[in-house]
């Protein structure tokens, strides 16, 4: 009996071990839910400006991790966005030096235009999310949450 106990323990350990699939499986058959959950439309009721962000995980991050609306003033957000957009656009123009897959599109942001609080808030938080997720530094300011 004493010889059977270690055998049963080894048998239980072997039976309880799972083999994990290290290759993630992505099912793209339901693209509607993928786009709906990973698309953030930023627009302002006050004006006709709109930004569409299609970035997996950004919507969940915005809801769960970002500072709440009202935490920053609109002037503060506008000044940070001006710096971050300028850096983004410079990197967009240098695909040989910066990954062109990260900086695909130029951002048309006019510092003299009032885009409203919501547009500036979500644009700033996208920059924070982007810098953290892709390990990038768009300015001398550290992305903070």
N, C-alpha and C positions, 0 to 999 in steps of 0.2 A: 504494500500500500504506500509506503514511504517513497518508493521509486516511481509510483504513478502520479504523485502530487506535482513534482516538477514537470512531468510530461503534460499534465492537464494545464498547468500555468502557461507553458510554452505554446500549447495548442490554442488556448484562449487568446494569448497575445497575437499570435499569427492570424487568428480569425478576426480579431478586432482591428487589425491594421488595414488602412485603406490606401489605395493607390490614387493619387490625385493627378488629374489631367493638368499639366502645366501649360498646355496650349489653350488659351481662352477661345470659346466658340462665340462668334458674333452672328446673331440671326438678323439679317437685314430684310427679312420678308415683310415685317411690319414697319415700314418707314414712316407711316403717319404718326405713330406714337413716339418714335425717335425724334422726329422734327418738332412735334408739339412740346415735348418735354425739354428739349435742348435749344429751343429758340426763345429769345427774349426780344420782344418788340418794345422799344423805348420811344414814346412819343409824348408830346405835351398837349394838353387840352387848350393851353393858352395860345399856341401857334401851330404852324404846319410842319414842324420838324420831326423826323423819325429816324431812329437807328435800329437796325435789325442785327442782333448778335446770334450767330449759330455756333455755339461752343458747348460741347458736351460737358456737363457738370456745372456750368456757370449759374444756371437758375437755382439749383439746389444750394450752391455756395452762397449766392446772394441772399437767399432766405435764411440760411442757417448760420452763416459765419460773418457776413459783412455788418458793419455798424448800421444801426437803424436810420431810416430817413429822418432828417432833422438834426442828426449828430453834427454834421458839418454845415457851415453857412454856404450860401450860393456863391458868394464872392470867393471864398476859399476854394471851393470846387472848381470854379472857372479858372482861377490862377493855376491850380495844379493841372487841370486838363489842358491848358494852353501849353504848358511845358511838356507834358506827356505826349500830346498829339504831335508837337514839333519833332520830338525824338522819334516817334513812331514813323512819321513821314520821311525823316532822314534815312532811317533804316530801310524803308520801303524802296527808296531810290538807290540803295546800294546792295543789290542782290548777290553780288560776289563776296561781300564781307559778312552779310547777315543772312540767315536762313530765309529764302524767299517763300517757303511754306508757312512761316510764322507771320510774315509781314506782307501778305498778299495784296491787300487793298490800301489805297491811300485814304486817309480820313480828312474830309473837308470840314474843318472847324474854324469858324470865323470868330475871333475874339471880340469883335464889336457887336456881335449878334447875341440877343438874349434868348437862349434856348429853353429857359425855364429850369426849375430845380430838378425835376425828375430826370430829364435828359442828362444834365451834368452829374447827378448823383450816380446814375447807372453807368455812365461812361467812365467815371472815375473808378468805380468798383470793378468794372471790367478790366481796367488797366492793372489794378491791384491783383485781381485773380490771374490775369495773364502772366504777370511777372512772377508770381509764386508758382504757378503750375509749370511754366516753361523755364524757370530759373533764369530770368532775364532781369536786367536793370535798365529801365528807360530813363532814369535821371539819377541825380545824386541822392534823392530821397529814397529811403528804404520803404518798400511796400509794407504797410502796417495794417493790422486789423483791429 
